[in-house]
Amino acid sequence: MLNTSETTTILVIILVALGLLAWGYNRAKGYGKLGTLAWLQSVSLMAPWLIFFGLFALGIYLNIVGILFLLITSVILYIYLGKRLRAEGQDVMLREKAAQRIQQEEEKKAEKDKDNSSTDTEPKNVGDVIPIPDEDLQLIKGIFGIDTFFATETISYQEGAIFRGNLRGDPDESYQKMSEKLKNNFGEKYRLFLVEGTEGKPVVIILPSTDDPQPTTLLQKNLALVLFVATVVTTLEAASILLGFDLFNNWNRYQEAVPISLALWSVLISHEIGHRIVAKRYNIRMSVPFFLPTWQIGSFGAITRFESLIPTRNALFDTALAGPACGGILSFILLIVGLTLSHDGSLFQVPTQFFQGSILVGSLAKVIIGDQLQNSIVDVHPLTVVGWLGLVITALNLMPAGQLDGGRIIQAIYGRKTARRTTIITLVILGIVTIFSPANPIPLYWAVIILFLQRDLERPSLNELTEPDDTRAGWGLLALFLMLATLIPLSPGLAGRLGIGG
């Protein structure tokens, strides 16, 4: 039987999951049948994991066959819903295009009548001085049109200008048309941003390209090199501690720590490669990685800046998710292989509490090595520990705060306002964990890193109005869910009842 604390924990988890699903449905139903189908796609991605961990919390754990059945069923349902979504979307698109053509004809006629009677609709300048030269400003006003963005007001803003008005077409198409005209007139001199204004209406912002993100300086590159060398040392030190000796007191044994250090570096490097492959696809430049050394687990990952503007929220999402996806998948594979190769007499002997530190790691270990977890000490293959460390590093970078990968994902899916709130919530939670777990310094370290280095959000995308599709939102939620499953530990009572620790 579950005790009161365990029952309460399970109920809270169930209520939170149901709350998220209800919130997602409430957000999706405003888009009609298309929104509902897209929401169901997201549910199909989340359902196998919710079922698996829900049963696990109740003491019912599935074998590999059961897990594969859930995943295959999820994929089939996702594909089916995708076909329905595309078919429904084509019908809606045809109806919308027809309605838009009728509206455009009416608006052209109305504008023509207004032009004949008065000139009150001409864009007006607000502010004493427009930093953009008058001749440039007149050319910039020429990029707007009745089928894209009808500008009614010009406001001085920093070294550029804000144009208020009415968005007349699809955000993607309108942005492409306006940015192409701007580039044809000025080359790379100005940048066009299509964003949501303070009043909740679309506005166009024109800024000079001199305001673009600046490349990494020589001093910053030297700092990155120093941090890289320090991280090499800390990964070797972390590996030596796992092997039972202190590297600083036994430098002659450094070769023993090299294989584990290299395995850990494979996770760190795959994470960075994932970012850069996708960034290159969107023509986004990224800075050199600033690795974060730590004695506890070797490294906390790396801080990487965008050195160019981000074209769309899709580009921000894809680039942010690619790193954790590559590093996380590799870590997951290393963990599975390590658990599979583990046997009596394996190189590492870890206490069973090791598997109580993570819902994800504990559940996978229970499925693969089973009754061995009832021993106080478990013999495991080194890849088990490397995979676990890689998952922890990936999960820490997926926390929804500031310019961390998780913060970028939240900003891409839900916008800057929600990203600011999740950053504050993350800092509060890290503070609470630090107070109640003073023996674990990692939450405090991350709170400091976020507060002083990563709390600011990324710059708005050039096209900030077009939101990522619900498929991306589903993958983002799945990544955040796995982050929680990696970082949240099993309670000792529940772990013992499940046979993890006897």
C-alpha positions, 0 to 999 in steps of 0.5 A, a space after each residue: 500500500 502507498 503511504 500518504 506522502 506517496 499518494 499525495 505525490 502521485 495525485 499532484 503529478 496526475 493533476 499537473 499532467 491533466 492541467 497541462 493537457 487541459 491548458 493545451 486544449 483550451 489554447 487549441 480549441 480557439 483554432 477550431 478543428 485544426 487546433 483540436 487535431 494539432 492538440 491530439 498530435 501533441 497528446 499522442 507524443 506525450 501519452 506513452 511517457 505519461 502512461 509509462 511513468 504513471 504505471 511506474 509510480 503505481 508499481 507497475 513497470 513495463 518490459 521492453 515489449 510493452 514500451 515498444 508497443 506504446 511507442 509504435 501505437 503513438 507513432 501510428 496515431 501521430 501519422 494518422 492525425 497528421 494526415 487528417 490535419 493536412 487534409 483539413 488544413 488544405 480545405 481551410 486554406 482554400 476558403 481563407 484565400 478566397 475570403 482574402 481575395 474578396 477582402 482585398 478587392 473591397 479594400 482596394 476600392 475603399 482606399 481608392 475612394 479615400 485617396 480621391 476624397 482626402 489624404 488623411 491616410 498618409 503615414 504621419 511622423 511622430 517625434 521630433 527627429 527620425 534617425 533614418 535619413 529622409 531619403 532613406 525613410 521615403 524609400 522604406 515607406 515604399 516597401 509597404 503595400 495594401 496586400 502586406 502592411 498598410 503603415 499609418 504612423 512612423 515613430 522614432 525608435 533608437 537608430 531606426 523607426 517603428 511603423 504602426 499600421 495594419 497587417 493585411 496578409 499572411 505574416 510569413 508572406 508579408 515579411 518575405 515581400 517587405 524584406 525583399 523590397 528593403 534588401 533590393 533598395 538598401 542591400 544589407 544596410 537595414 533590418 526589418 522586424 515584424 513583431 507584436 507591439 505594446 498594444 498587441 497589434 503587429 508593427 514593423 521595426 526598421 533598424 540599421 544593420 550596425 545594431 546586429 549582434 557583434 562577433 566574439 572578441 579576441 578577449 572572449 575567445 581567449 576566455 573560451 579557451 581557458 574554460 575549455 582547458 579547465 573543463 578538460 581538467 574537471 572531466 578528468 578529475 570527475 572520471 578519476 573520482 569515479 574510478 576511486 582516486 584523486 587525479 591531483 594526488 595521482 597525476 601519473 594515473 591520468 591515462 586511466 581517466 582518459 576513456 571516461 573523460 572522452 566519453 563525457 566529451 562525446 556528449 558535450 561535443 555532440 550537443 554543440 554539433 547539433 546546434 551548429 548543423 541546424 544553425 547553418 541551415 538557417 544561416 545563423 552564426 554562433 559563437 565559440 562555446 564557453 564550457 562550464 567546468 565543475 568538479 561534481 560531474 565534469 561539466 555543466 555544458 556550454 554557453 553559446 551566443 547567437 552572432 547573427 539575427 534569428 530569422 523566425 521562431 521556427 529557426 530559434 526552436 530548431 536550433 535550440 532543440 537540436 543540441 539537447 536532442 543530439 546530446 540527450 539521444 547519445 546519452 540515452 544510448 550510452 545509458 541503455 548500452 551500459 545497463 545492458 552490459 552491466 553484470 556482476 564484476 563490472 568495473 563500477 560499483 555504485 550504491 542503489 541510491 544512485 538509481 533513486 536520484 532520477 525517475 528516468 534512470 531508475 525506471 530504465 534500470 528497473 526494466 533492464 537489470 531488474 532484481 539487481 537493484 535490490 542489492 545495496 551495491 550494484 555492479 555497472 558498466 562505466 557507460 551507465 555512469 557516463 550516460 547518466 551524467 550526459 542526461 543530467 547535463 542535457 536536462 540542466 540545459 533544458 531548464 526553461 530559463 533565459 538563454 538556456 536551451 529550455 528558455 529558448 524553446 519556451 520563447 520560440 513556442 510561447 513568446 517572450 512574455 511566457 519565457 520571462 515568467 518561466 525564467 522567474 519560476 525556474 530561479 524561485 524553484 532553484 532557490 527553494 531546492 538550494 534551501 532544502 538541499 544544502 548538501 547539493 551545490 548544483 541548484 545554487 550554481 545554476 541559479 547563479 549562472 542563470 541570474 548573472 549570465 543567462 537570465 536575459 531572453 534572446 532578441 526577437 526574431 525578424 519575423 516574431 509573429 509566426 508561431 511554431 506549429 503544434 508538432 514543434 510544440 509537442 516536441 518541446 513539451 516532450 523535451 521539457 517532460 524528459 528534463 523533469 523525469 531526469 532531474 526529479 528523484 524517486 522518494 525513498 519509500 516509493 523506490 523501496 516498494 518498487 524494488 530499488 534499494 530493497 
